[in-house]
Amino acid sequence: MIKSDIQIAREAKMKPIRDVLEKVNVPDEPAAFSPMGRHIAKLNLGYVDKLKEKKGNLILVTAITPTPAGEGKTTTSVGLSDGLNKIGKKTIVCLREPSLGPSFGMKGGAAGGGYAQVVPMEQINLHFTGDFHAITSAHNLLSALIDNHIYWGNKLNIDPNNITWKRVVDLNDRALRIININLGKLKNNIPREDGFDITVASEVMAIFCLSNNLKELEEKIGNITIAYTKDKKPIYAKDLNAHGPMTVLLKDAIRPNVTQTLENNPAIIHGGPFANIAHGCNSIIATKTALKLSDYVVTEAGFGADLGAEKFLNIKCRKANIKPSCVVLVATIRALKMHGGIEKENLKNENLEALKKGLPNLERHIQNIKKFGLEVVVAINHFITDTNKEVKIIEEYCAKLGVKVSLCMHWAKGGEGAKDLANNVVELCNKTKKNTFKFLYSAEISILKKIEAIAKEIYGAKAIEVDEKIKEQIKKIEQAGFIKFPVCIAKTQYSFSTDPKLKGAPSGHILQIREVRLSSGAEFIVVICGAIMTMPGLPRIPAADSIKLNDNGDIEGLF
């Protein structure tokens, strides 16, 4: 009988977190970490700051364009980390924290699967150490301070019709996308339109993940553009003295969380912006901490390589001054057959022609990664329905592209099932010259040129579509001194285009730009394309529909 992910997680023989940290030489001292129960800890920033820099290897795990068939990026990241530890390499996996939005919405939990999981799975998926609540509270404190300032006389002359700062909540709730506030009959109330984004799309989340230390966190929060005056001058969070109290709310959240894999290897789980509407990477502090503590660091970036990996490389690496040693591109035969036109219910059957039709999606992602001067290895996340003929087709296809392929069975076998991938990764890290890494675009070129570079080079688009109003908005952003910022494109994760139904490797399409938002604190420009929403909705039957406590008080349906 095949055990479910949650059964496997509950049967895990977890070690006390001090024993897990001992593997990477973290001393069992209050100065080094604070236990959050028996199996979770928060590292202390003072201890992290004193650690010496090491020339470790950073491995980025990304994937092909996602489908309902699943790719298993987190599962592969965990399996690879355990595999590297199996072959004697001191390794830490760095992951994002799950949002309650998808946990109760589309997919349930996000802690890996099978025998390649991080634990305690239920705590990680539900509230964890409270970081997201702290980020939500800090964000909404700023919202409250804005409206309070206006109520008490509006000394800064904020234009109530030009407030750019929305509220957030860490749930999918489409009804909150547009709301009206201040409708009560108080003397100084000024009714206005407002709205909610999901917490993972918050600029505070982005700043949280892109800050190198607590001081930089406070400075970046202060630089958030919250509104404009009636004569179009920007108002910043620091103008309301909001950066101090917001940082107070985040002072513990900014400390990296440490848990463990099923094989008791350390896992740092910290921060969690989505890659379809935000920049899709865990915190810089977490990644740099892992690089100080281990020789190999496995980290993931959300959704396909056109989203998470592109933003990891163009935004996070630029801000953190880090360079990956190589990239692991995760694919499943099931997903590639979907890109070849097969419906989900027919994926169990061998279909070589559909697989061949889907392979251009894999090739496009390989080509895109190589544009950054990086080497890539393909990880086939194995399903029991995969056939030898299907595996061979991928291996032969990748061989022609000069790329190695590892058939990975970490879901069923844990680290043992990812040893071939681990060996291939070590080989790439040993031969890769780190100075070959390059950004896709220069910080010096215009914002529109940056968008165009991503659209053409990564998405395969022939052009971008921008109306005059947005062009004028971009021009004002550049004139205000933000021309050097990278761009963070928000678009559907299901296609290289803005049409989620367009599978495979489409080219020649138009990237339609719907909106541009300045994130002056996070120091990037958000470019919203197509029909993507920064507050997702729930599906017709959400995951929440089957989540409950059983008679024993155990959670059912989360995973």
N, C-alpha and C positions, 0 to 999 in steps of 0.2 A: 504493500500500500504506500502510495506517495504521500508524504506529509505536507501539510500546508505551510506557508511561510510563518504564520503565527504560531503553529505547533512547534516548528523548529526553534523559533525565537524563545518560546516559553520553556523549552527543554535545555536552553543554553546553560552551560556551566560557567557563569560569569565569575571573574576574579575581582577582589577589591580593587578599586581604582588606583590605590597606591602601588599595588603590584604591577598593574599595567603601565603606570608612569615610570616605574623602576626600569622597565625595558629600554627606555630612552634616557636613562640616568637623571630623571627628575627626582630630587631628594624628598623624602617624606617629612616635610617641614612646613609650618604655616606660612613662611615667607614665599614658598614656591607655589602652593596651590591651596584652594579651599574645597573640601569635599561638599558635594551637593547630594547627600545621601551616600549610599555604599558604592555605587557604580558610576557616578558622574562627578566630575570636578571642574572647577574654573581655575585656570592658571592666573597667577598674579602678574600684572604688567611689570612691576619692579623686577621680578625674577627674570621675566622674558627679556627685558631691556639689557640685563647684564650678561646674557648668553652671548657667546662669541659667534660671529658669522662663519658659516661653513660653505664650502663649494659643493653643495649637494646637487642632486639631479631632480629637476621638476618635470613630472610627466603629466601632460594634459590629456584627459579622457573626454572625447566628444563622440558624436554619432552621426549616422545618416539622417535624412529628414524623417521625423517621427510619423508613425502610423498607429492605428488602433491595435495592430498586431504586437506592438511593443519592441523596444530595442535593448533595454537593460543597461543603461549607462552607469547608474549608481551601483547595480549589482556587479558589473564588470570592474568598476573602480575598487570596490571592496575586495573582490576576488583577486585582482591584480596585486593589491597591497599585501594580502595574505600569501599570494604566490611568491612575491619578492621576499617576504620574510621566510618562506619555506626554503628558498635557495640561499639563505644566509645574508640577505641585505636588510639592514636596519631601515624600516620603512614606516611611514605614517600616511594614512589616507585623510585628505581634507575635503569635507563635504559641506553642502549648504543645509541649513535647517529647513525642515518641511513647513509649509504654510498650511493653516487650517482650511484655506480656500479649496485646494484640490483634495485634501484629506476627506472633506465632507462633500466634495463636488464630483469631479470626474473619475478619480483613480484610487482613492483611499490612500494608504500610507506610502512613505517614500524613504525607506531605510535599507534598500537592497532587497534581496529575495533568496529563497532556498538556503543554501549553506554559505552564502556570501552576503551577510547582513551585518549591520551595526545594531548593538543592543545597549540598553533596554529599549526595544522597538516601540512599545506603547508610549513610554514617556517621551521619546524623541519626537513622535508624531503628534503628541497632545501636550502643548504648552512647553515641554522640555524644561529649560531653566528660566523661562519667562522673558527671554530676549525680545521676542516679537511684541509682547505686551508693552515692554518698555519703549520700544520704537514707536508703537501706535500711540502711547501716551505722550511721548515727547512731541510727535507730530501734531497731535490734537491740542496740546497745550499751546503751541504756536497759533493754531486757529482761534482758540479762545482768547488769546492775548490781542489778536488783531481786532476781533469784534468788540472786545472790552475797551480797547483804545478809541475806537470810533464812538462807542457809547458815551465815554467820558470826555467828549469834546473834540476828538480828532485833531490833536495838535500837529500831527505830521501831515495833515491834509490828504489822507488816503482817499482815493476815489473808490467808493463802494461798488461801482460798476466795473472796476478794473483791478480786482483782487485775484491774483493768480494761484493762491494757495488753497487747495481743496482739503477736505478732511479724509481720513482713512479708517478702515476696519479690516481685520484679517479674516474676512469671509467673502464668499461670492454673493453679492446682493445687488442685482441689476436695478432694483427699485431706488437705490441711493445714488445712481449716476448723476441725476439732476434733481436738486431739491430746492425749496424756498425756505429761508430762515428769517428770524426776527419778526415773526408775524404776531407776536403778543402785543398787547396795547400798553406798552411802556413808553414813557414820554420821549426817550432818546433812541428808541429802536428805529433802525433804517432797514426795512425789508429788502432782501436781495436774493439773487440766485446763487446757489452753491452746489457742491456735489462731493461725492466720495470716490476715491480710488481704493484699490486693495493695498494693504500695508506693504506688500513686496514691491509695489510700484512707487512707494514713497521716496522722495528725495532724501529723507532722513535715513532710510534703509541704504540708499546708494552711498551716502556720505559715511555711514557706519562701516560699510564694506571697503571703502576707498581711502580711509584714513590710516596713516601709519602709526599714530599714537593719540593719546587723549587730548593733548594740546591742539593737534591738527584737527581733530574731530570738532572741538569747540569753535575753532577759527572758521572751518568750512560751514558749520551750522549758521554762524553769524553772517555769512555771505549769501545765504539763501535770499533770492528775490521773492518777496511775498505779495507785492502790489505796486501800483504806480499812483502818483499824485494826479490831481486834475490837470496839471500842466505836463504830464507824461514823464516825470522824474521817478526813477526806481526807489522803492522802499525795501530795505533789507531787514532780516530778522534781528540783526544787531541794533537797528534803530529802535526796536522795542525792548532791548536788553533781554531778548529771549534766549540767546545762546548759552547764558550761564545756567538757568534752571533746566533747560533741555539737556544739557550735558550732565547735570546732576542725575537726571532720570536714567541716563545711559552709562553711568560710571561703572556699574557692575556688569551690565550687558556687554560692554566692549571687551571684557576679558574672555579669551577663547575657552570653549567648552571641550572637555575631553571625555570620550566614552571608549568603547572597545568593539572589535569585531567578534564574531562567534569564535574565532581562534585566539582571542584575548590579545590581539595586537591593537595599539593605540589608534584612535580615530578622533580627529579634531573636527567638530561640527559647529559652524559659526557663520551667521548671516545667511540671507536667502532671497536675493532679488530674482524674480523670474527673468528668463532670457528672451521671451517674446515681447514683453512690455518694459523690461529694464535691462541691466547689463549682465545678469545671469551667473555671477561668480560669488564664491564665499569671500570672507574678509581678507584683506591684505595682511592684517595682523595674524590671522590664523595661518596663512600660507607661509609667511616669513618665520613664524614661530616653529612650524614643522621643519622648515629648511635648516633652522639652527639645531634642532634636536635629532635629526635623522640624516641618513645618506641619500635616501630616495623619498620623494614626496609625490603621492598620486592625488591629483585633484581633478574635479570635473567642471564642465561648463554646460549650462542648460540647453536642452533641445538639440537641434542639429548643428553641425559645424558652421553653417551659414549664419547662425544667431549666436549661441553661446561662445563658440571658439573665436569667432570674429571679434566679439566684444572683449573676451579675455585677452586676446592678443593686441588689439588696437587701443583698448581702454585700460584694463587692469595692469598689463605689463608696462604700459607707458607711465601710469601713475606710480607703480610700485618699483619700477626699475628692476624687473625680474625677466628672465628669459627661460622658456621651457627647453628641455634637452631633446624631447621628442613628443609626438602626439600618437595616441591610440584612438583609432576610429572604430566605433562599435557598430556592428550590423547584425541583423538576423536574416536568415533565409526567408522567413515568413514576411518580414517587412519589405524585402526586396521584391518578392512576388506580388505584394500589394502595389508597389510602384510599377510593376509590370502589368497591372490591370486586373488582378484577381481579387475577388471579394473575400472578406475575412472568413466566412463560413467554409470556403473551399481551400484554405491554406494547408490543411493536413495532407493533402494529396501532392505527390511529386508532380512538378510542372516546370520542366527545364526551359521551355520557351518563355514563360512568364518571368522566370528568374533572369534570363538573358535580357529581356526587355527592361527589367528594373535596375540592372547593373550600371547604366549611365548615371543614376543618382549617386551611387557609391563613387564612381569615377570623378564626378564633379566635385565632391567633397575632398577627395584625395588631391585633385588639382588645386583646389582653393587653399588647402593647408600648405602645399608646396610653394605657393605664392609668398608665404611668409618666411621662406628659407628653411623650413623645418622638414624633418624626415617623419614618416608615418608608418605604423604597422596596423593592419586590419585585424580586429578581433571579432570572430564569428561567435556570437553568443548562442550556444547550442540548444536546440529544442529536440525532443525525442522523435519528432516527426521529420527531422532533416534526414535526407538520404545521402549516401556517399557520392552519388553522381552530382547532386546539387552542390555539395561542398567542393568537389573537384572543379566544377565550373568557375566558382569564385576564385579558387586558388590559381587556376590557369589564367583567368582574366587579370588578376592582380600581378601575376608574374610578368605579363606583358607590359605592365605599368612600372615594373621595377619595385614592387611593394610586397613585403612578406605578409603572410596570413597565418594566424593562430586559431585553431579550433578550440574554443574555450568551454570547459564543462564545470565552471566554478559553482553554478547554481546547484548542481548535484554533488560535487566533490569538494567544494571550498577551494582553499589555496592550492591543493594538489591538482585540481582541474585547470589551474591557470599558470602552471609552471612553464609551459612552453611559451606563453605570452610573456611571462616574466623574463625568461632568457632572451627573447627577442628584444625586449625593451632595454635590458642591460647592454646587449650588443649595440643597439642604436645609440645609447647614451655614451658608450665608450668611444664610438667612432665619430660622433657628431661634433662638429666645430661650432661652439655656441655663438661665435661672431657672425654666423651666416643668417641669424634671425634678423628680420627687418619688418617694419610696419607696412601696412598696405598703402598708407598715404602719409604725407608730411603734415605736421601741425601747421605749417605756414600757408597752405593753400586755403581757398575760400570754403565756407561751409557747404555750399552747393556742389563744389568740386569733390568734397569728401563724400557726400551722399551719392554722387554720380559714380565715384570710384567703387563703392560697395555695391551699388546697383548693377554695374556692368561687370566688374571683376568677380564678384561673389555670387550674385543672383542670376547672372546671365541676361539681364535686361538690356534692351537697346537704348533706353532713354528714361529720364524721370519726368514726371508731370507735376508742375508747380504753378499755382495760380498767382496772379500779381499781388494779392494781399499777403500771401505767405512769403513771396520774394521780398516784399517791403519789410516784413517782420524780420526776416533773416538779415537784411541790410542793416536794420537798426541794432540787432544783436551784435553784428560785426563792428559797427561804429561805436558801440558801448565798450569795446575792448575784448570781446570774447571770441574773436576769429580763430584763435589757436586751439579752441576746445575740440576734442574728438566728438563724433556723433554716435548716438545710441538709437538705432532704428527699432521701432516697435512695429511688428507685423506678424501675420500668421506664422505659426511654426510648422504648418503642414505642407508648405510648398516653398520653392525658391521664389515664386511670384507672390502677389497679394491675393491670389485666388486659391483657397485651401483645397479645392477639388483638382487642381492641376498638379498631378503627381509626376514622378520621374525627374528629369532634368530639363525643364522647359527653358527656352531661350527666346529672345526677341520680343519679350513682353515689356510693358510699361510699368514702372514703379510709381504708383499714385501717392502723392504726399497730401495728407488730409490736414495735418496740424503740426506745428513746431512749438516746443516748449523749452525755455531756457532753464537749465539747472545750474545756476551760478555757484551754488555751494558745492555740489558734486563735481562741477567743472566739466560738464558735457552738455550737448544739445540733444534733446529727445525729439526724434522725427517719427511721427505717427503716420502709418501708411495703411491704405485700404480700410477694411471694416474692423480692425483690431480694437478692443476696448481695454482701458486701463482699470476698469472694474468688471471682471468676468461675471457671467451669469451661471446659474446652476442648470444642469441638463434636465430633461424631462423626468428622469428617475435618478436623482443624485445618490452618491455613495452613502450619504446620511440616511437614506431610506432603509438600509440594512445594518446600520451600526447601533448596537445596544449592549446592555449588560445582561448576562445570563444569570441563572439562579445562584451561581457560585460567586457572582460579582465580577466575573471576567468579561473583558470587552470582546464582542463578536462583530465581525463585518468590517473592521478597520483595514484588514489586509487580506 
